[in-house]
């Protein structure tokens, strides 16, 4: 039996691989501190769970329109108006099985073989695989830590070719936590409009911002940019609803329709019960979100202070999401009991094996000098995990 070339070329997710190995060790009775997973450690708020139960009891367990219920689409339209100053019609919204699915659908309807997609690095691990599955070519555009891992207009301009079809923007960023300002987005947008390049803007971490920052969607900069942008979002990160699998996009009508049509022949509708719960998430009180963000902020500050106090480790302060992306290259070339650390992957493997701490090597995100740590775990775990990391690094020769 022969696999199709597109299937054979898929690389497994390094983040899920690390998380899976950590869970196997935990099942074996080992207390692993897991900084690898990108998932809030809070429970879904009660009003959202109650809405799902009410939907079940009301018999909302049948097919819905492929692109989402009218109630959920209206809640999304209202959210964009209230939070982002963006006006969309119901037919410009498509609800999918998680934001990852929304991204996949967007690449599928926008990209063809021979097209190029500009992807700033560091990047979320699934972007590359999704672009490849759409038949397009990935153009990786490295960013610099000294610029907070943000792209400049000049760097973007140099990467554009006649084949460039899409630019992928992720702000707040996974894995770096960097956030673009309105002025920075406007400058990038000017370049993209000049070359008529479509923007896919992944804004899944929109509500997880710190230091008084306001989220700015690039689609809100101007009407012209809105017409050139597909905004991706969802309920998983902000509302601790990762397992509910509801994402959505807002886009010009032809793109939204194409996504809904594509989805009608793949997954059909997202789960009806999860859609009802998502209406409650978007329309209901936001207190639980604010509480989560406040707790994430405490963890961010503690983890950053501890990490950067370790000799050789540098890390910009993340402005959003729940990750730190420290540079650990000062430890390359060192060894532990005869095992040499040549890169971030070696360091991550030894940390898990010896210190029983799970982190994700930066090569998964396109940056070999870094590793990613998630602070979506308790402060108690963070303290113990950093104690173990500090002890392990001090023992390297």
N, C-alpha and C positions, 0 to 999 in steps of 0.2 A: 504494500500500500504506500502510495506516494503523497506527501503533503503538498498543498499548494505553496508556491514560493512565498506568498505574503504571510502564510502561517509559519513556515519554517524560519522566516526572518525575524519573528517576534522575540525580543529579549525579555526574560522574566523581570518583574519589578524587584530591585534590590531592597527597597524598603519593606516589602512584604516578606522577602526572604529572611531578612534580619529579624523581623517580628515573629515569623514562624519558628525560627531556631530558638529565639528567646522563650517562646511559649512552650516548646518541647522541653527545654531545660526546666522551666517552671513546673511543668507536669511531672517531671522526674523528681520534684521536691527541692529544686535549687531556687534560692531567692534571687532572681534576676531583677535588676533595676533597669527598666525599659525606657530609654530615651528615644527609641526608634519610631514609635507609632505617631501618625499625624491625626489623632482623634481626641476630642475633648474627653476628659475623664469624669465629667459631670453627667448626671442623668437628664433625660429629656424632661423639660418642665411639665408640671402636673396638668396645666390647662390643655397642653397639646396632647398628652396621653388620653385625657378625658374626651377630647374631641374625636379621637380615633375610636374609642369605645362606643361613643354615641353614634358614630357613623356605622359601626357594625350592627348595633341594635336597631338602627333605622333601615337596615338592608342596603346600605351603600356598598355593595360587594360585587357589583357587576361591571361590565365594560364601561369605560368612559370614552369620550372622543380621544383619538390617538395623541393629540397634542395637549391634552389636559382639560379639566372641567372648566366651565365658565366661571364658577365661583373662585377657583384658584387663579385663573388668569386675571380676573378682576382684582384679586388681592395683590397680585404681582404688579399690575398696572398702577394700583394705588401706592404700592411700596416705591416704585420708581419715581412717581410724582412727588411723594413726601420726602424721600431720602435723597434723591439725586436731581430733582428738578427736571426730570425727563418725562415727556408725554408720549405714551404708546397706545395703540389700539389693541383690542383683544387678538386680532388676527396677526399681530406682530410679536406675539408671545408663543413659545413652544415649551411645554413641560416635558422633561425626560427623566430617565431612571438614574438620577444623580447628575451633578455638574460634570463629572467625567464623561457621562454619556452625551450630555449637551455638547461638550467639546468634540467628541468623536463625530457626532452628527454634523457639526459645523464644518469640520475638515472634509468630511465626505461630500458635502454639497458644494463646497467652494473650490476644492483642489482637483487638479487633473495631473496625469503623468507629464513630467516636464516642468511643472510649476515649481517655484521656489518659495519656501516659507522661512522668513527670518525669525530665528529663535535666540533671544538673548540668554547667555549663560552667566551664572547658574540658572537652571531651569528645573521645573517639576518633571519627574522621571517619565511620566506617561506621554508628554507632549511629543517626543521624538517618535515613539512607536505609533501614535495615532497619525502623525504626518506621513510616516512610511506606509501605513495601511491605506491611506488615501492616494498613494502613488506619487506623492510629491517629494521633492528633494529638500532636505533640511539644511539651512544655512545657519550654522552656529556662530553667534556674534558675542565673543567674550566681553564681560564688563570688568571693572577694576574695584578692588576692595576699598581703595582710597577715595573712590567716588561713590561709596555706599552701594556698590554693585548696580548702579543705574547707568543707563545708556545715554550718551549725548547725541544731539542732532547730527553732528559731524560724523560720528561713528556709524550711525544709522544710514546716512547718505552714502557713505562709502560701500556699504554692503548691498545696496540696491542695484539690481540688474534688470534688463528687459524681461526676464523670466519671473521676477518677484511678483507674487500674487497676494500673499498674506503676511502680516506682521503679527506676532503673538506678544501680547502685553499681559503681565501678571503683577498687579499692584493692589493690595499688599502681596509681597512675594513669598512663595514657598520655593526655596529653603531659606532665603536671606532675611526676610522680614522687612526689606526695604520698601519704601512708599514714595511714589512720585507726587510732587506738588502740582498745583494747577499750572504754574508757569512752565514746569518741565514737560508736562503733558502737551501743553499748547505748542511748545517748540517742536516736539516729536511729531505732533499732528500736522504741523505745517509741511514738514518733509513728506509725510505719508500722503497728504492730499495732493501735493505737487506731482507725485508719481502715480496717483490713483490706486493706492494699495489698500486692500481691505484689512481692517483691524479685528482681531479676535481678542477681546479684553476679558481676561479671567479675573473676576472680582469676588471670588468665593470667600475671601477673608475680610471682606469689606467692613464688618462690624467689629473686628478685633484690632482696634487701633489704640495707641497709647500717647501719652504726653500731650493730650488735648488736640491731636491731629484730626482733621476732617477728611473723610474719604471723598475723593474727586473721581468721577467716572470720565474717561476721555470722551465719551459720547456726549457729555454735558458741556463740553468746551464751546462747540458751535453746531449749528444745524447741519453744516457740511460734514463734520466729523461723525455726527449721529448717523447720517445716511451711509457712512462708510464703515460702521462699527457693528459687530455682533457682541453684545454684552452677555457674559456667562456668569451665573450666580446659582445659589441654591440655599437650602436650609441646614445642611449637615453641620457646618462648623459653628455658625452663630447660635444655633438652637440645640446643639448636642444631639443631632438627629442623623448621625452617620449611617445607621442601619436602616433608616426609613427610605433612603434612596429617592430623593426628590431634588432635581436640579431644573434650571430653566434658562432660556435665553430670550433676549429681546433683540429684534433685528428688523431691517427693512422687510416689507411684506413678502416679496418673492423668496427671500432666504428663509423666513419663518415658515412659509408654506412648504418649501422644499424639505425642510427638516421634519415637519409633521408628516409629510407624504412618505419620506424615507422611513420614519419611525413606524408608520402604519404597516409596513412590510417587514419589520424586524421585531421589536418588542411589543408593538401596539401601545396601549396606554400604560403610564406608570400606575402603580397600585392605587386603587380607588380610596382605600382607607388612609394610606399615607398622604394622598392629596388632601383629604378632609382635614387631617392633622396639620398639614402645612398652611391651610387657610387660617387655622387658629394661631399658628406661630407668627404669621405675618400681620394678622389683624389684631392679635391680642396684646396684653401687657408685655413690655420689653424689660421688666425688672430683672428677670433671670439672666438676660444677656449682659446687662450692666454689671451684675454680680460676678459673672464669669470673667468678664474683662478685668474687673478690679483684682480678682484673684490671680489671673494670668500676669497682670502687671507686677504684683509682688514677686511672683516666681521668676519673671524675666529679670528683674533688677538683682535678685539674689544670685541667680545662675550666672549672669553676666559678670558680677563683681567677683564671684568665686573663680570663674574660668580665667578671667584676665589677670588674676593675682598669681596664676601659675606661670612660672618662668617660660618664656618662649611662645606663649599662646596670645594671639591678637584676635579681636572680634569687634566689628562695628555694632553699635547698639541698635537692635531691631526696633522698628517703629510700628510693626503690625504682625499679624499671624501669631504663632506660638512656637517659633523655632529660633535657635542660635546657630550661626554658621561660622565657627571659629577656624582660623588658620592654624594648623598643627604641624606644618612642614618643618619646624625646628626639631622635631623628634624623628624625622626621617634619617636613616643611617644608624640610629641607635638600635640596641638589641635587648632581648629578654631571654635569658637562659639559652643563648645560642641562636635564637630566632631574630633575624634582622627585620626591622621595620623599614620597608622601602617606599611605602605610600600609605594613603589613608585607609585603604582596604586592609592592609596588614595590621594597622593599628586597631581598626574596628574588630577584626577577628581575634586579636590577642586580648583586647579589653573584654570581649564576651567570654572567651575561654578562661582567662586568668582572674579578672576582676569581677566577672559576672555582671557586666554592664553592657547594655545594647545601645549602640549608636549607629548611624548610617554613614558609610564612607562618601566623601564628597564627589567621587568620580561618578556616582549615580546621578548627580546633578550637573555634571560637566566641569567640575573643579577638583582636581586631585589633591590640592594642598589643604582642603577643608574637610570637615565632618559636620554632620547635622545632628543637633540634639533638640528634642522636643521638650518643652516644659509643660506639656499637657499631662502632668502627673502631679501627685501631691508634693507639697514642700518638704515633707518628711522624706519621701523617696529621693527628691532632688538633693537634699543634704547628704544622705547616705551614698547616693550614686557619685556625687562629686568628691566625697571623701575617698571612695574607692579609686576613682580616676586619678586623683592627686597622688595617692599612695603608689599606684601602679607606675605612673610616669616618673616618680622619684626613684624607682628601682631600676630604671633603664640604664644601660651602660653605654 
